[in-house]
Amino acid sequence: MPNHIHWLLQLSDSATLSEVIRSFKGRSATVYRQFGRQKLWQKGFYDHLIRNTEDLNRCARYIVANPLRANLIENIADYPYWDSIYLNS
């Protein structure tokens, strides 16, 4: 997606979600600034706790179909990351 990112993350005990997001945003913004760009990320983020297998499958399908809904591709098979293990459940 050109203006946002969707992730399915499984956290370990070594870092919180906020720490993971902070690290990712910090590192990617540093690289982005090397190309003369300014602001990359908005403050904050939206999270959703996966509560069960059905919710996981729903979220995975939403993420994979997002480029299709945004008219970036014409067929879901054109999206290089469509082959998710969660779509076969």
C-alpha positions in Angstrom: 0.0 0.0 0.0 1.4 3.4 -0.9 0.4 5.3 2.2 0.0 2.8 5.1 1.1 -0.6 6.3 -0.8 -3.6 7.7 1.1 -6.2 9.7 0.2 -9.4 11.5 2.7 -9.6 14.4 3.2 -12.3 17.0 5.0 -10.7 19.9 7.5 -12.5 22.1 8.3 -11.6 25.7 11.3 -9.5 24.6 9.4 -6.4 23.4 6.1 -4.7 23.6 4.1 -3.7 20.5 4.9 -0.1 21.2 8.7 -0.9 21.3 8.5 -2.9 18.0 6.6 -0.1 16.2 8.9 2.6 17.7 12.0 0.7 16.5 10.5 0.1 13.0 9.4 3.7 12.6 12.8 5.1 13.8 14.9 2.9 11.6 12.8 3.4 8.5 12.5 7.2 9.0 16.3 7.4 9.4 16.8 5.7 6.0 14.0 7.9 4.5 15.7 11.1 5.7 18.9 10.0 3.9 17.1 10.6 0.6 16.2 14.1 1.6 12.7 13.4 2.7 11.2 14.9 5.9 8.3 13.3 7.8 7.4 9.7 7.1 5.2 8.5 9.9 2.2 10.0 11.7 2.2 9.8 15.5 0.6 6.7 17.0 -0.8 3.6 15.4 -3.9 1.5 15.4 -3.8 -2.0 16.9 -6.2 -4.9 17.0 -5.8 -7.9 19.3 -6.4 -11.2 17.5 -8.8 -13.1 19.7 -9.3 -16.4 17.9 -8.6 -18.2 14.7 -11.6 -16.8 12.9 -10.4 -13.3 13.7 -6.9 -14.1 12.5 -8.2 -15.4 9.2 -10.5 -12.4 8.8 -7.6 -9.9 9.4 -5.3 -11.8 7.1 -7.8 -11.8 4.3 -8.5 -8.1 4.8 -4.8 -7.3 4.5 -4.2 -9.4 1.4 -7.3 -8.0 -0.3 -6.4 -4.4 0.6 -4.5 -3.7 -2.7 -7.4 -5.1 -4.6 -9.9 -2.7 -2.9 -7.5 0.2 -3.5 -7.5 -0.7 -7.2 -3.7 -1.2 -7.2 -4.1 -4.7 -8.8 -6.9 -6.3 -10.8 -6.5 -9.8 -9.5 -5.5 -10.9 -6.0 -2.9 -13.3 -7.6 -1.1 -10.2 -9.0 -0.3 -9.2 -5.4 3.1 -10.8 -4.5 2.2 -11.5 -0.9 -1.2 -13.0 -1.4 -0.2 -16.5 -0.6 -0.7 -16.4 3.1 -0.8 -19.5 5.3 -3.9 -18.0 6.9 -5.9 -17.9 3.7 -5.8 -21.7 3.4 -7.5 -22.3 6.7 
